[in-house]
Amino acid sequence: MKVIAINGSPRKNGNTAHLLRAVLSELETEGIETELIHIGGKPIHGCIACMKCWENQDRKCIIDTDIVNECIAKMAEADAIIIGSSTYFTDVTAETKAFIDRAGFVGLANGGLYTRKAGAAVVAVRRAGAVHAYDTINHLFGISSMVTVGSSYWNLGIGLAPGEVEEDTEGMETMKNLGQNMAWLLKKIHSGE
């Protein structure tokens, strides 16, 4: 079993990364392979609505100048997908939104690349607006016929300076529970129960 985590924060080692690593640590403890991919802060082109993904059906976006196609291939092979973003004006980062639009469209155009995979949103926030960002990510999972994994609270952590989220005891516990819940679900799916 493998879980892919996408970090959409422009800060490679910022609070979003801390939260994602906490989730991945729990999964690794359960013997599940993980990979963290950093897309934030890199040039990611938005969807141009060219419909080539529907025409070509080659599991790729026609835009091949960034990391998106590499991520789509990894997402298609993974058992679960976690997308993390910091909160910008009550939503995901621009890179995360461009990624969701393109990866989501390619997934739909190619017969549902992510169907029945587990998905979880993880959001870092300074103070408020995280629930909207959380919803934005979860909308991708819903339209992609995925199973959304929750925790003991919304999957978010509070912090401003890089690493400050580690002081959010409830947020870090939420990430731990999220990792445990995802591991449980993946094991149930793979056991055939």
KAJO-V897174 format. One record per helix or strand of 2 or more residues. SS is the DSSP state (H for helix, E for strand). FROM is the first residue (numbers start at 1). LEN is the number of residues. If there is no record, write none. Layout:
BEGIN
[[SS | FROM | LEN] [SS | FROM | LEN]]
END
This chain:
BEGIN
[[E | 2 | 6] [H | 15 | 15] [E | 33 | 6] [H | 52 | 5] [H | 68 | 10] [E | 80 | 7] [H | 94 | 16] [E | 118 | 8] [H | 130 | 14] [E | 147 | 2] [E | 156 | 3] [H | 164 | 4] [H | 169 | 23]]
END
